[in-house]
Amino acid sequence: MHERERIVIITGANSGIGKAAATQFAQAGHTVIMACRNLKTSKVVQQEIIDTTNNTRVDLMELDVSSFQSINKFCDEFKQNYDKLDILIHNAAYFNHGERHRLSIDELELTFATNVFGPFYMTSLLVDDLKKSDDPRILHAGSNIIKHFFDPKKDINTNSLQGEWKGKRYRVYDMYCQSKMALMLLTFKMAEEYKDAQIKVNALQINGAKMSNETIKKVKPWWRPIARMQNLFFPPTSYMANNYYDICTSENYKNTTGVIFNDKLTIMEPAPNAPGLKQQIQQLFGSRFYPYYGENNEKRQEIWNLCKEVTMRA
């Protein structure tokens, strides 16, 4: 293994930005572990990446990030086959327009199980492997959907994340929004917790990417025309994959931790607590600011404690 080669885990690496990122890391000569739920379809993608990059160090391992049992199995197998981990990219996410309330196998609301609890637990199991790297980095795939939290009345509802739904009408869109804000809070808290171990933890706010025909077929029929229309304006998946790669490998970010990058790789700033009209417009239509909600240390601690509580059963 030459000096700059890295061992990289990418969840959800069989499609979209994850696939593009896996291809880019493999093209650069790194060892890539595709952590995917569906091995049958992923094997085709794995071979495609190997053929495209001429890099045989593209491994495929089964992982359902919404299942603690699956995460345990994945991490055990990883430790048996690899002696360290350099880069961990939490790319996989759950969001299905129009879907009803669903629980994970661990009786957790599926959106949070996939987008928050799973990444937290997986990271906790791989911390020792990351510590063995000379430059360990973790990247969370965020979303500009958190702009809804510019509304000062917006809050994360943590009371209905376990067992049957107890709140008002379930909206998967809103749960996805809340889960991505929770992941941002977790990014800040995790960076603080792992600072002494020199593990850098950052997030990238994704503002859209072109969806493949396969992905569009998976969404509700009524939403497919909208998805095809959005594809006319969204950048290719390789655009965000380039950002993944730069954040996780560039010397420019070797000491950067606890920040949110926008799609131009500018470090985002917290919005003011009481913005004026001009600032409100900048918040809604620009990518310079993230919601002031993210600066709430009590909320950061609350999400951290909730993740610890939930994953104790694993």
Secondary structure as UniProt FT lines:
FT   TURN            3..4
FT   STRAND          7..11
FT   TURN            12..14
FT   HELIX           16..27
FT   TURN            28..29
FT   STRAND          31..36
FT   HELIX           39..53
FT   STRAND          58..62
FT   TURN            65..66
FT   HELIX           68..81
FT   STRAND          87..90
FT   TURN            97..98
FT   TURN            105..106
FT   STRAND          108..109
FT   HELIX           110..112
FT   HELIX           113..117
FT   HELIX           118..131
FT   STRAND          137..143
FT   HELIX           144..150
FT   TURN            152..153
FT   TURN            159..160
FT   HELIX           172..193
FT   TURN            194..198
FT   STRAND          200..206
FT   HELIX           213..218
FT   HELIX           221..223
FT   HELIX           224..231
FT   TURN            232..233
FT   HELIX           237..249
FT   HELIX           251..253
FT   TURN            254..255
FT   STRAND          260..261
FT   TURN            263..264
FT   STRAND          269..270
FT   HELIX           277..285
FT   STRAND          289..290
FT   HELIX           292..295
FT   HELIX           297..311
FT   TURN            312..313
//
